[in-house]
């Protein structure tokens, strides 16, 4: 062990053990750890270590600097936006809604234990999560249902000018058809479908539990 390094808890998952979980289950994230551990072209798993060391273990090809990251064009290179997290009451209802929209289920699992609480700041947490991906494979939504600790706040019905995260916007091929299918899951348009010049038709939609999303259809 190197000087100053902390001993690893045997129960604590390593990068490679979590990698195996992602490949077979919730690929793209475990609980609220918004990192991708599967190997990709141009990325390399440098060393095995606890999950909280992931940021220094995976990086794109490039020149490593003293701070531990990689630089591209003089800046620390961002690989991608991996996923957006949404906390729900009913995981099944949310899964049905987003599946109707066209997202595909990557995996569903339970996240618990001291290691996960050290990520979120919630000790003794037990969370059921499901990861869904867009058809192009570049976007993901992580749906979470907290069993413990209980939910302490609810801003699902907050107006759109409330502070904080607002919504996720999806590009769709046929807005009218998408709305008709989502309405079967209790969704409704917030106000109306608007056409912006000859470029887009778009609207905001409230889904189950008041989840807010945006839909846009490109014209022409």
N, C-alpha and C positions, 0 to 999 in steps of 0.2 A: 504494500500500500504506500502511495506517495505521501510525503509529509503534509499534514494539514487536511488530508482527505478523510471524510467520515466513513465509518464502516457501513456497508449496505445491509439493510434488514433482509434476512433470507426470504421473507414474505413479499418483499417489494419486487414488482415486475421489472425485468430488464428490457432494454430496447428491443432485443430480438424476441423475447417472450411476448411483448405487446405487439410486435410486428406480426407474429403468427396469429394473434387474436384478430388483428385488423384484416389479414388476408382471408380468414374464415368467417369473420363476423362484421363488426361495424367499421368497415374500411374508410379511412379518412379521419377518424377521431375516436377516442374512447372517453366517454363522459364529456367533460368540458376541456379536455386536452386537445386544443385545436391544432394538431400537427399531424402530418402524414408520415408514417414510419415505413411504408413499403418502398422498396428501392425503385427508382425511376432513372431514366437515361439522364446522365449529367449529374446525378446525385450519388453520394457514397456514404455508407454507414462506416464511420471512422473507427468507432470503438463501441464496446458493449458497456452499458452502465445503467443506473437507475433512470426512470422516466424523466426526472427533473433535470437530467443532463442531456436531453434530446437536442436542445437547441445548439449545443456545441458538437453533437455527433453527426448531424445530417446537414449538408450544405451543398450548393451547386458547385460545379467545377469552376475554378478561378484561383485567384491569388489570396492566400490567407494573410490577414494583417494581425498586428499585436493584440487587438481587441478580441480576437477569436472568430470573427466573421469573415466573409468573403466580399471582395470589392469588385464592382464592375462599373467602368466609366467613372471611377473615383468615388463611388457611393456603395454602401452596403446593399447587395442585391436582394430584392424581395422575390421569393420564388413564385408565390401565388396567394390569392385569398382562398383559404381551404374550405371553410364552411361557416354558416350562420346558425346560431343556436336559438331555439324557441322552446320555452317551458310551457307544458300543457297539462290539463287535468286528465283528459282521456287520450291516451296514446293511440288507441285503435281508431277513434274518430279522426284524429289528425292524419294518421297514415292513410285512411280511406280518401280523405280530402285531397292530399297531395298526390296520391296515386292517380286519382281522377284527373288531376291537372297534368299528369304525365311523368312525374318523378318515379324513380325505381328504387326499391328497397335494397340497400347494401347489406344491412345486418341489424340485428336487435339483440341487446344484451343487458345485463345488470352490472352497474358500476358501484363498487362499495369498497370500504377499507381506508385505512389511515393515509395511504399514498394519494388517493383521489381527493381526500379532504384537504391535503396540503396544497393542491392546485387551486381549489375553489375557495378555501378559507372556511369551509363548513365541515367541522369534525363530525364523525359518525354518520356521514351521509350515505344514503342508499337510493340510487337513482336508476330507473329503467330508461334506456336510451335506444333510439332507432336512428340510423343514418340513411338518408335518401339522397339520390344523385339525379341531376338533370340528364336528359337523354344524350347530350354531347359529352358527358363525363367530366365537365370542367367545374360544375357548381354543385354544392352539397348543402343540405339542411340537416341539422342535428336536432331531433325532437327529444325532449327530456321530460320525464314524469317523476317528481320527487315523492318518494315514500317517506323518507326521513332525511333531514328535519322537515316539518310541515311548511307549506307555502306561507310566506309572511306578508306578501303584497300582491296586488292585482291591478295592472294598468292596461289590460287588454282592450277596454272600451274607452281609453283616453282619446281625446280629439287629436287630429293630426298635427296641431301646433303645440302639443305637449313636448317637453324636453325628453331627450333620450332617443333610442333607436326607433325608427318610424315603421318601415316596411321593407319587404323584399320585392323587387320588380322582376316579372317574368316576361320574356318575349314569346308570343304564341302565334301560330299560323292563322287561326280563325277565331277571332275574339267572340263572336256571337255563339258559335258552337261550344266554345270553352265555358262561357257563362251559363249556357243551358245545362251543361253537364254538372257544373259546380253547384247550381241551384238545387240539384237533387240531394246535396249534402248540407243544405241549409244556408248556403252562401247567398249574399245579396250585394248589389252594387251600392257603394256608399252614397253616391249622388246620381251621376249619369255617365254614359259613355260619351267621350268628347273626341272630335277629330281635330288634330293639330295640322292645319294647312293640308297639304297632300302627302304628308310624311307618315303620321301615326294615327291610329285610333287607340285610345287608352282610357283606363278607369281604375279606381280603387275598389277592392272587394273585401268584405268581411266574411270570413269563413267560420268554421266551428269555434266556439268559445270566443268569438270576436277577433280572431287572428286577422291581421291586416296585411293584404298583399296588393301589389299592383300588376296589371296586365296590359301589355302593349302589342298591337298588331301593326307591323310595318306595311305601308301601302306602296303599290307600284312595283 
